[in-house]
Amino acid sequence: MASGVGHKYGVLRWSKTGKKTIEGTAAGITSVLAACSVLLPLLASTGYIVTEHWISILVAVTVSGLLEAYTTQLDNAFIPLVFYSLLCL
């Protein structure tokens, strides 16, 4: 989602030499939050998870999205670890 929106509609780049755009990052963060808004209540209703921690999810998604915008290497290994660590706080 982030890549498609950034490629098609992205105007504001995070850096002069980078390819990643602010619009793409915002689309990525928004799409993950939208998926969470559907999946979390569903998982909570089935008893798979006990509570829905929206603040920790919002922080984890936003920080991970911004971190992804600034990394060029190791993002597929590093960002999920950061995301999970933030969810555990």
Secondary structure, DSSP 8 states (H G I E B T S, - for coil): -HHHHHHHH--SBSSSS---BHHHHHHHHHHHHHHHHHHHHHHHHHTSSS---HHHHHHHHHHHHHHHHH-SSSHHHHHHHHHHHHHH-
